[in-house]
Amino acid sequence: MAADGGHLVAQKGRAFHPLELTIARNDSVTFTNEDSFIHQIYVDGLFDSEEKAPGENLNETFPRAGTFAVRCHIHPTMRMTVTVK
């Protein structure tokens, strides 16, 4: 968890770390590209990012309860699950 109450997710080794995350509604999640190549993060119906270069962050909130699959357009095997309470 980040100091501001948000949550941190690393993209490293063509994987999300952690693979599963449980958060409260409207919590922020910061995705950080720790790989040496670009990623593009999306959740169907919530957000779809631009390409993120190594070292770049994406900050998103999850405004509704549910279970969401987070994916990377560029690396389709990259998946994580965010559960929003």
Secondary structure by P-SEA (a helix, b strand, c coil): cccccbbbbbbccccccccbbbbcccbbbbbbccccbbbbbbcccccccccccccbbbbbbbccbbbbbbbbcccccbbbbbbcc
